[in-house]
Amino acid sequence: MDASPSSAPFSIVAPQDLLIPVVVASPHSGTMYPDHFLRLSRLDLATLRRSEDAHVDVIVADVPTLGAPLLRAHFPRVYCDVNRAAWELDPGMFRESLPSFAQTATDKIRSGLGMIPRVAASGRGIYREQLPLAEAHIRIAQCWQPYHTALDALLERARARFGFAILLDIHSMPRLPHRDTADIVLGDARGQSASPALMALLENEFRMRGYSVARNTPYAGGYATRHHGRPGEQRHAIQIEMRRALYMDETTLEPHKGIERLRNDMRVVLARLASVLPSLRDEMGLQELDSSSYRHLSGHSRPGLSGERQVMSTSPKEKAAELAAAHGAEAATIARRHYETALEEQEIGQQGYWLDVIEHLKGLA
């Protein structure tokens, strides 16, 4: 891969402060196609790009404003699929023999979709000829391993602070021939990677916003969900698949106006998840947490709504300036608590108002 600073294999968009035990990942929206890979491929760039979960990183871009980190892969999935095991490879793709520990007979391999995919979303073969085994070593060392090391570190940081961690692995799904799919598919490795209470909460939140939701069919979660989701160790992982037609033209990959609705709904669902986590502690089998690490989830010192119904007569920009002048560094926390209260009260207008206030406060920081 190109070694320039702009070609880092992934980026982490960190929040100003870690407020919730959630890590959001977009592993398949990368668009950085190495030149040497394009030379190896028999397919043009437009065909290769149809394998992307295009624009998913945009849909979840607001995650850091809610106090959670966002991990975004920059490399494309047709180059290195981090949702497969590192050595889940098709032996027929390589000139030399694979190591004895390689996984060569999985369903994904038979479909041509290993860590280095053999076929693109079109079903057409990607490569002109067999690859040297060095390609596998390079992609694991430069993309796969650094990505999972970073993801593991983010989850461990959240667990250390809050006592548990939740990975939301975000994907998009294409239209499937001869099959209708739900708008949203939640995958927990068929009950193995996350608390049932978390699955029920997410399903309910998406349904409340008008989406049809399915569990584990046709997508139950890939390597990231199964590997990083270990509820017995207080690490939960859920794969979220969004139907691409909700937000883009699947032929041109161009987003349409639905992307803004989906982006806003994803932000609201995540904020709602954060606000109700304390009440799920027993259902998730969590032990009582240290109050200093749990204070961001417990709602202490949350402001009431007295007078808040009139606050929208002041523009978000003016309100942000008022809060900054009166409360300084605490202004963003106060605004965020108002937003959480609006979520609990299901005041949609207030939710949008306080999100705008928070955005203006970021500009004043």
C-alpha positions in Angstrom: 0.0 0.0 0.0 1.0 3.6 -0.5 3.0 4.7 2.6 1.9 8.4 2.5 0.2 9.7 5.6 -3.1 10.0 3.8 -3.1 6.2 3.2 -3.4 5.1 6.7 -5.3 1.8 6.8 -7.9 3.1 9.2 -8.9 6.1 11.2 -10.3 6.5 14.7 -12.6 9.5 15.3 -12.4 9.9 19.1 -15.0 11.8 21.2 -13.9 14.7 23.4 -14.7 12.4 26.3 -15.6 8.8 26.5 -19.2 9.0 27.8 -20.7 5.6 26.8 -19.3 2.0 26.6 -19.9 1.7 22.9 -17.5 1.4 20.0 -18.9 1.8 16.4 -17.0 0.3 13.5 -17.4 0.7 9.7 -15.2 -2.0 8.3 -16.4 -2.1 4.7 -16.8 1.5 3.6 -13.2 2.1 2.6 -12.4 3.6 -0.8 -8.6 3.6 -0.8 -7.7 1.2 -3.6 -3.9 0.6 -3.8 -2.5 1.1 -7.3 -0.8 -2.3 -7.3 -4.1 -4.0 -6.4 -5.8 -2.3 -9.4 -3.0 -3.6 -11.6 -3.6 -7.1 -10.4 -7.3 -6.9 -10.9 -9.1 -7.8 -14.2 -12.1 -5.6 -13.1 -12.5 -1.9 -13.4 -12.9 0.3 -10.4 -16.6 0.8 -10.8 -17.2 -2.9 -10.7 -14.9 -3.4 -7.7 -16.7 -0.6 -5.8 -20.0 -2.5 -5.9 -18.6 -4.6 -3.1 -18.3 -1.6 -0.8 -20.7 -0.8 2.0 -20.8 2.6 0.5 -21.5 5.7 2.7 -21.9 3.7 5.9 -19.1 5.8 7.4 -21.2 8.9 6.6 -24.3 7.4 8.2 -22.5 6.9 11.5 -20.4 10.0 11.4 -22.2 11.6 14.3 -21.2 8.8 16.7 -18.3 10.8 18.4 -20.6 13.7 19.3 -22.4 11.2 21.6 -19.3 10.2 23.4 -18.3 7.0 21.5 -15.3 6.3 19.2 -15.8 5.5 15.5 -13.4 3.2 13.7 -13.3 3.5 9.9 -11.4 1.2 7.6 -9.9 3.1 4.6 -8.9 0.0 2.5 -11.7 -1.7 0.5 -13.2 -5.0 1.5 -12.1 -6.5 -1.9 -8.5 -5.9 -0.9 -8.8 -7.1 2.7 -12.0 -8.2 4.4 -11.5 -7.7 8.2 -14.8 -9.5 8.8 -13.1 -12.8 8.0 -10.4 -14.6 9.9 -6.9 -13.6 8.9 -6.0 -16.9 7.2 -9.4 -17.7 5.9 -8.2 -18.0 2.3 -8.8 -19.9 -0.9 -5.8 -22.0 -1.7 -6.5 -21.9 -5.4 -5.8 -18.2 -5.4 -2.1 -18.6 -4.6 1.0 -19.8 -6.3 2.5 -21.3 -3.1 0.9 -23.6 -0.5 -0.9 -21.9 2.3 0.2 -22.5 5.9 -1.3 -25.6 7.6 -3.3 -23.5 10.0 -5.1 -21.6 7.2 -8.9 -22.0 7.0 -9.5 -23.2 3.5 -12.9 -25.0 3.6 -15.4 -22.6 5.1 -18.7 -21.6 3.5 -17.2 -18.1 2.8 -14.3 -19.6 1.0 -16.6 -21.7 -1.2 -18.4 -18.5 -2.0 -15.2 -16.8 -3.0 -15.4 -14.4 0.0 -12.3 -15.0 2.1 -10.1 -12.5 3.8 -8.8 -11.8 0.3 -11.9 -12.2 -1.8 -11.7 -14.2 -5.0 -14.8 -12.6 -6.5 -16.4 -9.1 -6.4 -20.1 -8.4 -5.6 -20.8 -9.0 -9.3 -19.7 -12.6 -8.9 -16.9 -12.1 -11.3 -13.3 -13.1 -10.5 -11.1 -10.3 -9.4 -7.6 -11.4 -10.3 -5.9 -11.8 -13.6 -3.6 -14.6 -12.3 -2.7 -16.4 -9.0 -1.2 -14.3 -6.3 2.1 -14.7 -4.5 1.7 -15.8 -0.9 3.5 -12.6 0.1 0.2 -10.7 -0.8 -1.5 -12.5 2.1 1.3 -11.6 4.5 1.3 -8.0 3.4 -2.5 -7.5 3.7 -2.6 -9.1 7.1 0.3 -7.1 8.4 -0.7 -3.8 7.0 -4.5 -3.9 7.2 -6.1 -6.8 9.0 -3.9 -7.0 12.1 -3.7 -3.2 12.8 -7.4 -2.9 12.4 -8.3 -5.6 14.9 -5.6 -4.5 17.3 -7.1 -1.0 17.3 -10.7 -2.4 17.7 -9.6 -4.6 20.6 -7.9 -1.6 22.3 -11.0 0.6 21.9 -13.2 -2.1 23.4 -10.8 -2.7 26.3 -10.7 1.0 27.1 -14.5 1.1 27.3 -14.7 -2.0 29.4 -12.0 -0.7 31.8 -13.9 2.5 32.3 -17.5 1.3 32.4 -17.2 -2.4 33.3 -18.5 -3.6 29.9 -18.2 -2.7 26.2 -20.5 -2.9 23.2 -19.3 -3.2 19.6 -21.8 -2.1 16.9 -20.4 -3.3 13.6 -22.2 -1.4 10.9 -22.7 -2.7 7.4 -25.1 -2.3 4.4 -26.7 -5.1 2.4 -27.6 -5.2 -1.3 -30.9 -6.2 -2.8 -30.9 -10.0 -2.9 -32.4 -11.8 -5.9 -35.7 -13.6 -5.3 -35.7 -12.6 -1.6 -37.1 -9.7 0.4 -35.0 -8.6 3.3 -35.9 -6.4 6.3 -34.7 -2.8 6.4 -32.4 -3.6 9.3 -30.9 -7.0 10.1 -29.3 -7.4 13.6 -26.8 -10.2 14.0 -25.5 -11.6 17.3 -24.1 -14.9 16.0 -27.4 -16.5 16.8 -27.4 -15.5 20.4 -23.7 -16.0 21.1 -22.1 -12.6 20.9 -24.4 -10.2 22.8 -26.9 -9.9 25.6 -30.5 -10.6 24.5 -31.5 -7.4 26.3 -29.3 -5.4 24.0 -30.7 -7.1 20.9 -34.3 -6.5 22.1 -33.6 -2.8 22.8 -32.0 -2.2 19.4 -34.8 -4.0 17.6 -37.4 -2.0 19.4 -35.7 1.3 18.8 -35.5 0.7 15.0 -39.1 -0.5 14.8 -40.3 2.6 16.7 -38.7 4.6 13.9 -40.6 2.8 11.1 -38.0 0.2 10.0 -38.7 -3.5 9.5 -36.2 -5.6 11.5 -35.0 -9.2 11.4 -32.5 -11.1 13.5 -29.6 -13.1 12.1 -31.3 -13.8 8.8 -29.8 -13.6 6.3 -26.8 -12.2 8.2 -25.8 -13.4 11.6 -22.5 -11.6 12.0 -19.0 -12.3 10.7 -15.6 -12.7 12.2 -15.7 -9.3 14.1 -19.0 -10.2 15.8 -18.0 -13.7 16.8 -14.4 -12.8 17.8 -15.0 -9.5 19.7 -18.4 -10.5 21.1 -17.7 -12.4 24.4 -20.6 -11.6 26.8 -19.0 -13.8 29.5 -16.2 -11.3 29.5 -18.6 -8.3 29.4 -17.8 -7.6 25.7 -20.9 -7.6 23.5 -20.9 -7.3 19.7 -23.9 -6.8 17.4 -23.7 -6.5 13.6 -26.1 -4.0 12.1 -27.0 -4.4 8.4 -28.9 -1.6 6.7 -30.7 -2.2 3.4 -28.8 -0.1 0.8 -32.0 1.1 -1.0 -32.9 3.0 2.1 -30.2 5.6 1.4 -28.6 5.1 -2.1 -29.0 4.1 -5.7 -27.4 0.6 -5.8 -26.4 1.0 -9.4 -24.6 4.3 -9.3 -23.7 4.2 -5.5 -25.0 7.8 -5.2 -26.8 8.6 -2.0 -30.3 9.9 -2.1 -32.3 12.0 0.4 -32.9 8.9 2.6 -29.3 9.1 3.8 -30.1 12.0 6.1 -33.1 10.3 7.7 -31.0 7.1 8.3 -28.1 9.2 9.7 -30.4 11.0 12.1 -32.1 7.8 13.1 -28.8 6.0 13.8 -27.7 8.9 16.0 -31.0 8.8 17.9 -30.9 5.0 18.3 -27.4 5.2 19.7 -28.3 8.0 22.1 -31.3 6.1 23.2 -29.2 3.0 23.8 -26.8 5.1 26.0 -29.7 6.6 28.0 -31.2 3.3 29.0 -28.1 1.2 29.6 -28.2 1.7 33.4 -31.7 0.1 33.5 -30.3 -2.9 31.6 -27.6 -3.7 34.0 -29.3 -6.6 35.8 -30.6 -8.1 32.5 -27.1 -8.0 31.1 -25.7 -9.7 34.1 -23.5 -6.7 35.0 -22.1 -6.3 38.4 -22.5 -3.0 40.3 -20.0 -0.6 38.7 -17.8 1.9 40.4 -19.7 5.2 40.6 -16.9 7.3 39.3 -16.8 5.3 36.0 -20.5 4.9 35.7 -21.6 8.5 36.3 -22.0 9.3 32.6 -24.6 6.5 32.3 -26.5 7.0 35.5 -28.1 10.4 34.8 -26.7 12.2 37.9 -27.4 15.9 38.0 -29.5 15.8 34.8 -31.4 19.1 34.4 -35.1 19.1 34.5 -37.4 20.4 31.9 -38.7 23.5 33.7 -38.9 26.3 31.2 -37.5 24.1 28.4 -40.7 24.2 26.3 -39.9 27.9 25.6 -36.2 27.4 24.8 -36.8 26.9 21.1 -37.7 30.6 20.8 -33.9 31.1 21.0 -31.9 29.8 18.0 -29.5 26.9 18.7 -26.6 29.2 17.9 -27.7 31.8 20.4 -28.4 29.2 23.0 -24.9 27.7 22.5 -23.4 31.2 23.1 -25.5 31.6 26.2 -24.4 28.3 27.6 -20.8 28.9 26.8 -20.8 32.3 28.5 -22.5 31.0 31.6 -21.0 27.5 32.0 -17.7 27.5 30.1 -16.3 24.0 29.8 -19.5 22.4 31.3 -21.7 23.9 28.5 -21.4 20.8 26.3 -22.3 18.4 29.1 -25.3 20.5 30.1 -26.6 20.6 26.5 -26.0 16.8 26.1 -28.1 16.2 29.3 -30.9 18.3 27.9 -30.8 16.2 24.7 -30.9 12.9 26.8 -34.0 14.3 28.6 -35.6 15.1 25.3 -35.0 11.5 24.2 -36.7 10.2 27.3 -39.6 12.5 26.8 -39.8 11.6 23.1 -39.7 15.3 22.2 -38.4 15.0 18.6 -38.2 18.8 18.0 -36.3 19.2 21.3 -33.9 16.4 20.3 -33.0 18.2 17.0 -32.7 21.5 18.8 -30.2 20.3 21.4 -28.2 18.4 18.8 -27.8 21.7 16.9 -26.8 23.4 20.1 -24.1 20.8 20.7 -22.8 21.3 17.2 -22.5 25.0 17.7 -20.8 24.5 21.0 -18.2 22.4 19.2 -17.5 25.3 17.0 -17.0 27.6 20.0 -14.6 25.2 21.7 
